[in-house]
Amino acid sequence: MLVSNSPTNVSIMQAHLTKAYHLLRIVNDILLIPMFLLLVHELGEQNISTSNDSMADWLMTLSFFLEWSLGFILAKKKKDYFFNISNFLDFISCFPFGVVTKSLRIIRFMRVFKVVRVVTRANRYKGPAEDFIRLIGLVGATIFAGAYSIEVVEPSLLISEEGGDPKFSTGLWWAWVTISTVGYGDVTPTTTAGRLVATPLIGIGVGVCGYISAYMMRLMSHQEEKEPLSVADIARLEAKLDRLAKRLEIEDWDHIEGQSNDTSDKNPQHSSS
């Protein structure tokens, strides 16, 4: 007997896919931590295989790709889902560039897109201190992506001592100075590839600085709005009310309040309207 493709079966399947999608989102949020650790570990390796990535990297990439695929299946407007900037960059980060090219520099540079996942997932976070977490995700991912990119395309820029090895901390310093648009000039790209990395980073830095300024303004205004009245403020208000009562020749505030309550009780229809 053939099973009919009824609306009930479709809705049940969609419900299961939705649950799997949300479960994968939680798992992949947790996987961001080991993903970052692998990227940092890669920075300390001099000889990296261009053909085979680690099994852990492949498993994490597969998990992220499954989440992206389920989101694409569940999306009502698949074209809008695919060309959404965050979804499109997430798709690129899941692409196995090691199979297509043997260039170590291209493979490592395209892994920068994995850092974009931090920003997209921080923007989707809803919960305590969500504005602060989004700020940390945006600033941290931008600095790390800039430092990682310059380390890939121009590692000689990060060598502080003659004959020494590139220092990633120097790249972090350069990325922070660049996005803040300060430009001390102590570390400056000299190659075309390095300048191609620095140019968009400067443009992104303008937006990041604006986001930081807006967050600080919201934080200060929020604190001012929620600042409780002090005892001195309450005493000043009571003194002003007393002076107002004397000027209006009001002797008993409680008596007036009682009269207003009696009036409202006698006119329920008026108060309800």
Secondary structure, 3 states (H helix, E strand, C coil): CCCCCCHHHHHHHHHHHHHHHHHHHHHHHHHHHHHHHHHHHHHCCCCCCCCCCCHHHHHHHHHHHHHHHHHHHHCCCHHHHHHCHHHHHHHHHCCCHHHHCCCHHHHHHHCCHHHHHHHHHHHHCCCCCHHHHHHHHHHHHHHHHHHHHHHHHCHHHHCCCCCCCCCHHHHHHHHHHHHCCCCCCCCCCCCHHHHHHHHHHHHHHHHHHHHHHHHHHHHHHHHHHCCCCCHHHHHHHHHHHHHHHHHCCCCCHHHHHHHHHHHHHHCHHHHHC
